[in-house]
Amino acid sequence: MSSNDEAVIATGDSFWDVGCYKRTVTRAEDGAKLCSEFMTLIQERAEIEKHYVKSLKAWSHKWNDSIAKGPEYGTMEATWQASLEEAESLADVHLGIKDKLLTDVQTSIKQWKGENYHKPMVGTYKEAKQLDDDFRKVTSTDS
């Protein structure tokens, strides 16, 4: 929550009171920032998934080599192999999660942000400025 929101909430002013529309304008301004932060969150989560996949595969290869060179045989070897195959399958699942996060989720958020927020060269987002201008016009006492 932005400091402007906290100030409005703390005073108990209603959106409908004259001049108290700023909460809406602030939400519009904050929306684009929150989209960017959420995309960063998704990117970081994808990196975590990627690291997990890499770690699982390295672990699996390490132990596959150990089993191949070791004394295990029969059901014990099959048990070890099954555990490692499960890890490989789990790595594939997490690789799919990483890919979906980047191709579906992050791309959708980026597209939505681009369609709904238009940043000028200087200043605030066009939508927030338009809201502010419209509210000022409607609530001005010079009418």
N, C-alpha and C positions, 0 to 999 in steps of 0.2 A: 504494500500500500504506500502511496506517495505521501509526502509531508502535507501536501495540499488537501488530500482526502482526510488525513488525520485531523487537520485543523477544522474542516467543515463538520466532521463527525463530532469532534469534541465540543463544538459550540451548539450542536443540536439543530443547526439551520436546515431547513427543508429545501430540497431541490426547487420547489415551487416558489420559494421566496425570491424577491427581486435580487439579482446579482449572485444567487447561489447556484447557478448553472455551471460554475467552474469545475465542479467535480466531474461532470460529463466531459468537458473539454480535456481535463487532465487524464481521464480514462482513455480518451482517444489518443492523446499524446503517448501515454504509457503503453498502449496496445502494441505499437510497432516495436518498442524496446523489448517488451515481453516476448514477442515473436522471435526476435533476434536471440534473446537469452534462451528461449526454449530450443531453438535450433542448435545453439551451443551445447545445451544439455544433451540433446540427441546425439550430437557429434561425439561428445565425451563418452556417452554410453556405448556407442558403436566402437570406439577405441578400446573400451574395457572388454567388450565381447571379442574383438580381434585379438587382444592380448590373451584372453582366456583360451581361445581356439589354439593359438600358437603354443601356449603352455601345455594344454592337453595333448596335442600332437607330439610335442617334444617328449613328454612323459611316456606316452604310448610307445614311441620309437625306441626310447631308452630301454624300456622293459621288454619290448619285443626282442631286441638284440640280446638282452640278458637271458631270456628264456631260450633263445636259439643256441646260446653257448653253454647254458646251464644243464644241470642233471635232471630237471623236471621231465616227467613223462606221464603218459596215461591221463587219468582223470585230473590229476593236479595240473598238468600242462594245459589241458582243455579249460580248466577253471581260470587259470591265469590269462589264457588267450581270450576267453569270453569277456573278462573284465576289460582287457585292452580294446577289444572290438567295440564294447559299449562306450568306452571313452572316445574312440574315433567317431562313432555315431553321434555322440553328444557334441563333439567338436563341430560336426557338420550342421547340427541343429543351430548351434550358436553362430556359426558362420552365416546361416540363413537369416538369423535374427539381425545380425549386423547389417547384412545387405538390405533387408526390408526397412530397417531404421533409416538408412541413408537414401534408398531409392524411393520408398513410399512416404514415410512420415516426414522426413526433413524436406523432401522435394515438395510435398503438399503444403507444408507450412510456408515455405519460401514463395510458392506460387500464390497462395492466399494473401500473404503479406504484400506482395507486389501488386495484386489486384485491388487491395483495400487501403493501402497507404502509399501516398505519393509524396516523396520528400523533395522540397525545393532545394535550390543551391544553398540558401541560407535560411535559417529560422526553423519553424516547427512544421510538422506535417500538414499538407494541404487540407486534409479532412478535419484536423483539430482547429486549424485557422478558420475554416468555413463554419464549423460549429460555433466558435467563439464570435465570429462576425454576425452570424444569424441570431444567436442569443442576445447579443448586444443590441441589435436592431429591434428585436421584438420587445426587449425589456427597457428600451430607452424611454425616458420621460418627455422627450422632445416631440413626441407624436402629436 
